[in-house]
């Protein structure tokens, strides 16, 4: 098998399915957060990416970027993101 064929096979079997799972989880999380909270879409998007990229938790450092959100709201958003990416 050539290098190109190997890369194509890897993309088809690994990268594309992984990216599709991420996009499905991302879309689900954004929809659920938007339905529950009145937040700008750009903030929802940032929260989802930050939480998902940190194993389902918003780091203390990143929390400072969302000081207007109470802890219980952040915790609920974390639960939504965790569920969306299961």
C-alpha positions, 0 to 999 in steps of 0.5 A, spaced: 500 500 500 502 506 498 503 512 503 497 516 499 493 510 500 495 509 507 493 516 509 486 516 505 485 510 509 486 513 515 482 519 514 476 515 512 477 510 518 479 515 524 479 522 522 473 523 519 469 519 524 472 522 530 471 529 527 463 527 525 463 525 533 466 532 535 461 536 530 455 532 533 457 533 540 458 540 539 452 541 535 448 538 541 451 542 546 450 548 543 443 547 542 442 545 549 445 551 552 442 555 547 435 553 549 436 553 557 440 560 557 440 567 554 447 567 552 451 570 546 452 564 541 460 566 541 460 565 548 456 558 548 461 556 542 467 558 547 464 555 553 463 548 549 470 548 546 473 550 553 470 545 557 470 539 552 478 540 551 479 540 558 475 533 560 468 536 561 470 542 566 472 549 565 478 550 568 479 556 574 483 560 569 478 560 563 472 561 569 475 568 569 473 569 562 466 568 564 465 572 571 458 574 570 456 567 570 454 564 577 457 557 579 451 553 578 450 556 571 457 554 569 456 547 573 450 546 569 453 548 562 459 543 564 454 537 565 450 539 558 457 539 555 459 532 558 452 529 556 453 531 549 460 528 548 458 521 551 
